[in-house]
Amino acid sequence: MLAKPVKWIFTSPPRLLMTGFAFIIALGMLLLKLPAATVAGETTSWLDALFTATSATCVTGLVTVDTGTHYTTFGQIVILSLIQVGGLGFMTMATLFAFFLKRRISLRERLVLQEALNQSSMEGIVRLVRRVILYAVSIELVGAVLLSARFLFDMSPGRAIYYGIFHSVSFFNNAGFDIMGHYKSLTDYVGDPLVNLVTMLLIILGGLGFIVLSDLIDWRSSRKLTLHSKVVLSMTGFLIVFGAFVIFLFEFTNSATMEPLNFGEKVLAAFLQSVSPRTAGVNSLDLASLRQATQFFIVLLMFIGASPGSTGGGIKTTTFATLIGAVYAMIRGREDVVMFRYRLGQERVYKALTVTLLSLTLIIVATMILTTTEDHHFLQILFEVTSAFSTVGLTMGLTADLTTVGKIIIILMMFIGRVGPLTMGYALGPKPGRVLYRYAEGKIIIG
């Protein structure tokens, strides 16, 4: 009886990727349900354990119970482990163990790695995995040292080191989990330059993608960047600066957020709130107190998300750049989408449109369902759904009040957002057959 389901799982890399994430989530749920995972006097329901495990594995950061006060050190380490596995990908971690055991990476495993890292070919895939692990460990280690040094002024040395490691891993993997307690995130450090700058740097490096990081490191010898890296870096830089400007403009006179801060603190807060929606889930301002224009703008930033091959979610910066390029080409009456003197293939434009429309459809459907099950404002629900799908983790306070149906919907959105709507479609859909003919061309009126 088990032969058919097992055979179905191994028939394609997308199916193996999807079921692999599901297995990690199930294992995390069982560990978080153990009495040792929660502090004395607290209990975790199966649904809350599933929600937290999904949020950690899908590097989202939405929580129905407070991570800092509800879970013991054991429970927090389980969450941190799920974040690391979910951020780098379970296949990357499995490959790491294969390296230790000196085992050869099979062709099937290389295909799954290609799908997991969003690569167009298997060439150099094992070498890329080695770099992914090296970059991740190095960046997280530096981030942990810097944050621990800052936390030493506020807590005991042991606790400061623990806090530094936890938040460095969480922020680099764009998870948004924190153990500050009472859902505070970094609001106590809104004007702290070191905490803000280190946090933003960790989020940005995690969100750029390992392909871009590898390209940047090789730049010293090659003196050139690939088209992918150029698009990612330019779009990331634009969104961060433009996002910070818009948030600063909207919140400058808001007495509940930025007005009490001095100019330097306002700039730091604006940049952190601009960087964080790129799927990190960290905030130094009370999101519920932001103006509605700012909240909706953050929804747009969350929808775009990070870059391909990174620890982040969303439709990705390259998808957004391709759509902008297609619109520009159409307005100028050109057939080709051109970026940095390179022409994009038509299939890339089709893929960008498909990902965007699928993502929009999922967000719209989930938002419509939650507006009937949750007694909250529409913008609050849209914010929550987009945050879940883009694996961001920012919330306006809805997560803890979700009904059972609401929690299930958000769990599904986090899972689909991490695996990817296209990968889910490939995994669950029938195997595509070869089309042996083309229909005659027809014309319809557009616009």
N, C-alpha and C positions, 0 to 999 in steps of 0.2 A: 504493500500500500504506500510506503514511503518512497519507493523508487521513482515514481512519476514526479512528485513535488521536488525531490532532490535533483532529478534530471532537468526539470524546468528551470531551477535556480542557476545551474551551471551552463545553460544553453547560450547565454550572452553576458558580456561584461556589465551592462546596465542592470540586469536582474541580480547578478552577484553583488554589485555595489549597493543596490537597494536593500537586499536581504541582509547584507553585512551590517549596514547601519541599524537595521531593525534588531538584529541580534545583540549588538552593543547596547542599544537602548534597553532591551529586555533584561540584560545582565545588570545594567546600572540600576534599573528599577528594583530588582531583587536585593541588591546590596543596600540601597537607600531605605528599603523597608525593614532592614534588620534593626533590632533595638539599639545596637551599638552606634547606629548612625544618627540618632536623635538624642537631644539632651534629656535629662530626667524630667518626667512629667509631661513630655511632648510625645505625640504619636503622629505618624504620617500615613495617610490613607493610600491605598493602591493607586488611585488616580493622581494624587499629588506626587507620589514617587515616580509615576510614569511621566508626568508633566516635567518634573525637574530633570529626570534622566534624558528626556527628549531635548529639553532646552540646553542642557550641557553638551550632549553629543552633537547637536545641531548648532553649537556655539552661538546661541541666541541670547540668553540672559534673562528672559522673562521667568518670574518665579511666583508661585502661589503661597509659599511660606518664606520667611526671611532666612537667607543662607547664613548670615552671621550669628543669629540667635537661636535658630531652630535645630541646626545640625551640629553634631560634635566634630572634633578634629578628624575623626575617622570618616564621617559623612562628608566633610568638606574635601578631604583627600580623594574620596570616590568621585566627587563632582569635578575636582581638578583633573583627575585622570581621564574622565570622560571628555572634558574640554580639550585636553591634549590629543587624545585619539581622534575626536571629532574634527578638530582644527586641521591636523595634518592628514587625516584620512586613515581609516583602519588598514587599508592596503599598504600605505606608507609605513605604518607601525609594524605590520606583518613582515614587510621587506627588511626592516631594521633587525628583527629577530633572525631572519634568514641570513643576513650578513654576519651576525654573531655566531650562528651555527655553521657558517661557511657553506650554505646550501645554494645551489644554482637556481636562479629565477626562471621559471618555466615560461613558455610562450603565452599560455593562458593568463598567468599572473601579469605578464607585461601588457597584455591587452586590457586587463582591468586597471592597471596603473595608468595606462594611456587615457582611459575613460575618466578615472578619478582626478587626474591632473589636467584634464581638458586639453590634451595634446592632439595634434593632427596626425602624428606618426609615432611609431615606437622607437625611432632612432634616438639613441642617447637617453632613453627613459630611465635606466638604472642609474646612470651617472647623475641625472637630474634628481632622483630620489636621494642619493647620497648628499647632494648639495642642499636639498630641502631640509634634511635632518640636521646638517651642520649649521646652516643659517639659523634655523629655529632655535636650536640649543644655545648658540652664541648670543643671539639677540635677547632671548629670554634671560640668560645669565647676566648680561650687562644691565638689563632693565631691573632685574631683581636686586642687584648690588646697589644701584642708584636709589631705588625706592626704599630699600631697607635702611640705607644711610639716612634718608629723610625721616622715616618712621621712628628711628632711634630717639628722636627728640620728644616723641609723644608716648612711647611705650617701652616695655622691657626689651632687652636685646633679642631674646629668643622669639618673642612675639613679633618684633619688628622684622626679623629675617623671614619668619613664616608669612607675614603679611606681604613682604616684598616679593617673595617667590609666587605666592598665590595670585597677586594682582598683575605681576609681570606676565605670567603664563595666560591669564584670563584676557588681558588687554591685547597681547600680541596675537592671540587666536581670535580676536574680535568677539569674545564671548560676552563681555559685559557683566559677568558675575563679580560681586564684591562681598567682602565679609566685614564691612564697616558696621553693620547692624542697623536695624530699624529702617531699612530701605533708603539709607541716606546717600549711597553712592559716594561721590567726591564733593558733596556740597560743603563739607567742612574745610575743603582745600580749594575753594573757588578762586582765591587770590594767591595761591602758592605757585611760584614760577617753576620750581623743580618738578613737583608732582604733575602739574599741567603739561609741561614740555615733554617729560619722559613718557607720560601717558599718550600724548598725541603722536609722538615718534613711534611708539610701539604699535599703535593702531594703524598708522600710515604704512609702516613697514610690513605689517601683517596683511594689510589690504591691497598692497601693490601687486602681490603675487610673486611666487618664487622664480618664475621665468624672468620677470623684470629685475629682481634682485640679482640673479645670476648674470644677466646682461650688464647691469651696472658695475658689478665687480670685474667683469671681463673688459669693460670699457677702457681701463688703463692701458691694456695691451692692444686691443683691437681698434680703439678710437672711433667706434661706430656702434649705433644702437639699431635693433631691429624695428620694423614698422610697428609691431605690437607694443614694444616698450615706449616708443615715441608717443603713440596714441594714449597709452595708459598714463604716462607721466604728465603729458599736457592736459588731459582731461581731469586727472586727479588734482593737479595744481589749480586749475581754473575753478573746479567745484569747491575746493577748500577756501580759496580767497573770496570768491563770489558769495559763497554760503556765509562766511564770517561777516562780510560787509552787510548782507541783507539782515542777518540776525542782529548785528550791532545797531543797524538803522531802526529796526522795529522795536528793539527792547531797551534802547538807550534811555528812554524816559519812563520805563515801566517801574513803578515804585516797588512792585512785588518781586522783581528779578534784578535788573542791572543798575537802577538809579542809585541805590545806596553805595555802590562800588566806586572806587577811584578809576581814573582813565585806564591805567595799566591793567587793573583787574577786569575791567569791562572788555578790553581787547582779548585777554586770556580766555575769558568766559565765552566770548563770541567765537573764537577759533575752536575751542574744545567742543562746543555745541555744533559747530560746522563739521568737524572731523568725526565725531561720534556717530552721527546717523549713517555713516558709511559702513554700518553693520556692527559697531562696537558696543553700543548700549551703555555708555558711561555718561553721566551728566553731573555738572556742578551747579546748575540752576534748577529750580523747581519747575518741571515741565508743565505741570497743571496750571501754573501761574503765568505762563507765557501768553502773549497775545495770540488770538486765533490765527492771524496771518502768519505768525512765526510757526505755530504748530502745523499748519497746512504745508508751509515751505519745508519743514523737517520731514513731513510725509513724502514729499517729492524727492528729497535727498535720500531717504531710506529706500525708496523704490529703485533708484539708480544703483545704489549700493557700491560694492568694492569692484575689484578687477578679477578677470578669469585666472584660475590656478592659485587663488589666494585662500585665506581663511574666512573671507567674507561672503555675503550673499547678495541679493538684489538681482536686477537684470544685467548688471555689470556695466562698467564705464565704456568698454569697447562697443557694447550693444547700443548704448545711448549715443556715442560718437558716430556710429554707422547710420543711425536714424537721422541725426542732424545732417550728416553728409548726403544722405539720400534726398532729404528735403531741399538742401541747397542745390544739389545737382538738378532736381526737377524744376526749381524756380529759375535757374540759369539756362534751362533748356538743354542740358547735357545728358548723355546716355549713361556715362560712367560716374561712379562715386570715387573721387580721388582724394587721397590723404598723403601728405608729405611726398608728392610726386609718384605715388603708387596707386594703381587702379585696383579696387576691390572687386572680387568675383561676384557674380549675381547671386550665387548660393549663399554668400555671407550676408547679403542684404535680406534675402528671404529668411535666413535663420534669425537675424535680428528682429524682423517683424514677427516671426512666429513666437519667439521667446517673450517679446513684449506683450503681444495679444493674449497669449496663454496666461502670463502673470497677471495682467489686468483682469482677465476673466475670473481667475481664482480669487483675487482680492475682492472683486465686486460681489461674487456669489457668497463668499464667507462673510462679508460685511452685511449683506442683506439678511443672511440667516441670523447673525448676532443682533441685528437691530430688533428682531422679534423675540429673542431669548434673553437679552440683557436690557436692564432698565438704566441706560446711560445715553449721553448725547451722541449724535451721529459721528462727529469729528473724533470723539474719544474712541469710538469703536473702530473707525477707519484707521486711526493712528495705531491701535493695538494690532489689528489684522496685518497692516503693512509691516509693522515691526516684526511680527512673527514670521511672515513669509520671507522677508529680507534678512532674517536671522540677526536682527539688530539688538533687541532686548530693551529698548526704551519703552516706557509706559507712562501714561497720565494717571495711573492709579487704578486701572480697570482690572488688572490681572488677579489680584487677591479677591475680588468680588465676583469673579466669573462663576456662572452656573455650571452644572455637570456637562451640559451640551456645549456651552461656551468653551470649557477646558478642552473637550475632545476636538472641537473645530480648530482651536489654536494649536493643539498638538499636531494635527494633520498639516496645518499650514507651515509649522516649523520643519516638519519632516520633508514635505514637498520642496520647501524653499532650500533646504540643505542639499538634498539629492539633486534637485533641479527638475523643473517641469518637463523639459525635453527628455531627460534621462528616464523619468518616470513614465513618459509616453512610450519610449522605446522598450522599457522593461515590461510594461503591462499590455502593450499593443501586440497585434499579430506580426509575425516576421514578414517584412516587406518583400514582395515578389518583384521580379524584373518586368518592367513595362516594355512590351515588344512593339508598341505602335504609338502614334501621336494623333490627336484629333486636329481637325481643320481649325485654323485660327478664326476666332470671332471677335467682335468689337462691342463694347458697352461704353456708355457715357459716364465719365468719372468727374466729380466735382460740380 
